[in-house]
Amino acid sequence: MNPIDEYISRQDEAIQPRLKAIRETIRAAIPEAEERISYQMPTFWKGRNIIHFAATKKHIGIYPGGEATSAFADRLTEYKTSKGAIQLPNDKALPLELIAEIARWSYKRNAKE
C-alpha cells in the first residue's frame, strides 16, 4: 500500500474524503512531484519537500512553507495561518482551487531536479 493511502486510511472515516480530495488536487496540480511521508505527513517531493498536509481533530493543515503563506496572505484571510501553515477547518468547504494554486506556486519555487 502506498504510504499516503495508509496514512489516509488511519484517519477518522469522516475526514478521509477531505484528505483524498486534497491529495488528488495537489497530485493534479504538480504531477511531477513524488508522493512520500515526511515529518509523519503526506508530502509531495521533488528534490526536496514541496508541500505537506495532515489531519488534526478540528482541521486539515496544509504546509507549503512560510513564503507561500505570505504570498497568498490576501486569499487566506478566512483561515488561521502561521508561518508556513494553513488551517482548513473541517466544517468548511475545501478551497481546492486555491490549494492547487499554492501547490503549483510552491513547486515552482522549491522543486529541484
Backbone torsions as a table, in degrees:
resi	resn	phi	psi	omega
1	MET	NA	137.8	175.8
2	ASN	-58.9	138.9	-177.9
3	PRO	-61.1	-29.3	177.4
4	ILE	-74.3	-37.8	173.6
5	ASP	-58.3	-43.9	179.7
6	GLU	-62.7	-44.5	177.7
7	TYR	-56.9	-50.8	-178.0
8	ILE	-62.0	-40.7	-178.3
9	SER	-65.3	-22.3	179.3
10	ARG	-84.7	-7.6	-178.4
11	GLN	-87.4	165.0	177.8
12	ASP	-53.7	137.2	-177.4
13	GLU	-56.6	-34.2	-178.5
14	ALA	-66.8	-27.5	-176.3
15	ILE	-94.4	-17.3	-176.6
16	GLN	-55.8	-43.5	178.5
17	PRO	-61.6	-34.3	178.0
18	ARG	-67.4	-43.2	177.6
19	LEU	-63.1	-41.7	178.5
20	LYS	-63.4	-39.9	179.2
21	ALA	-64.3	-42.4	178.1
22	ILE	-63.9	-45.5	179.6
23	ARG	-59.1	-48.9	-179.2
24	GLU	-63.5	-37.0	178.3
25	THR	-63.5	-46.8	-180.0
26	ILE	-68.1	-41.8	179.7
27	ARG	-59.4	-42.5	179.4
28	ALA	-69.1	-34.1	-178.1
29	ALA	-73.4	-37.3	-177.7
30	ILE	-133.9	69.5	-175.8
31	PRO	-63.8	-17.4	-179.8
32	GLU	-75.0	-17.9	-176.3
33	ALA	-77.9	147.9	177.5
34	GLU	-91.2	142.0	176.1
35	GLU	-91.4	137.9	176.9
36	ARG	-160.7	174.4	172.6
37	ILE	-103.4	129.7	176.9
38	SER	-141.2	136.2	-175.2
39	TYR	55.2	33.1	179.5
40	GLN	63.2	25.7	179.6
41	MET	-130.9	149.3	170.5
42	PRO	-59.2	134.2	-172.8
43	THR	-138.2	143.2	169.9
44	PHE	-106.4	131.1	-167.1
45	TRP	-133.0	139.3	171.1
46	LYS	-148.6	86.7	-177.7
47	GLY	78.4	-16.2	175.9
48	ARG	-168.9	168.8	178.9
49	ASN	-67.1	133.5	-179.8
50	ILE	-103.9	-52.1	-177.8
51	ILE	-157.1	141.1	178.3
52	HIS	-119.6	162.2	167.7
53	PHE	-146.5	155.1	-177.6
54	ALA	-158.5	148.4	178.4
55	ALA	-90.2	141.0	168.8
56	THR	-128.6	179.6	-176.3
57	LYS	-62.9	-39.9	-173.9
58	LYS	-110.4	-10.2	-178.2
59	HIS	-155.4	170.4	169.0
60	ILE	-109.6	129.5	177.9
61	GLY	-93.2	136.1	172.3
62	ILE	-112.4	131.9	-174.0
63	TYR	-125.7	85.0	179.6
64	PRO	-94.8	-1.5	-178.3
65	GLY	100.6	159.2	-174.5
66	GLY	-62.5	-35.9	-179.8
67	GLU	-64.9	-37.0	-179.5
68	ALA	-67.6	-43.4	-179.4
69	THR	-65.6	-31.4	175.4
70	SER	-71.3	-45.0	-177.5
71	ALA	-63.9	-32.3	-177.6
72	PHE	-105.2	13.6	-174.2
73	ALA	-53.1	-40.5	-178.0
74	ASP	-66.8	-20.9	179.6
75	ARG	-100.8	-1.9	-178.2
76	LEU	-110.0	14.2	-173.4
77	THR	-62.4	-25.1	-179.5
78	GLU	-89.3	3.9	179.8
79	TYR	-118.9	149.5	173.2
80	LYS	-75.7	130.3	178.9
81	THR	-131.7	158.6	169.4
82	SER	-143.1	178.1	-177.2
83	LYS	-57.4	107.4	176.1
84	GLY	87.1	3.8	-176.9
85	ALA	-134.6	143.6	176.5
86	ILE	-129.0	127.4	178.5
87	GLN	-100.1	121.1	178.2
88	LEU	-105.9	104.6	-176.3
89	PRO	-58.5	142.6	-178.3
90	ASN	-68.2	-15.2	-178.9
91	ASP	-99.5	12.8	177.2
92	LYS	-122.1	153.8	175.7
93	ALA	-62.0	146.4	178.6
94	LEU	-78.4	134.9	176.7
95	PRO	-84.8	70.1	-170.6
96	LEU	-61.2	-38.0	178.7
97	GLU	-63.4	-41.9	178.2
98	LEU	-65.3	-41.3	177.4
99	ILE	-59.3	-43.6	179.0
100	ALA	-62.0	-43.3	178.8
101	GLU	-62.7	-42.6	179.3
102	ILE	-64.9	-41.3	178.7
103	ALA	-62.1	-45.5	179.0
104	ARG	-63.6	-42.7	178.8
105	TRP	-60.7	-46.2	-179.5
106	SER	-63.7	-38.9	178.7
107	TYR	-62.8	-47.8	-179.5
108	LYS	-60.9	-36.3	-178.5
109	ARG	-78.6	-32.6	-165.8
110	ASN	-119.9	-15.2	-176.2
111	ALA	-66.3	144.1	175.7
112	LYS	-130.5	141.5	179.2
113	GLU	-74.3	NA	NA
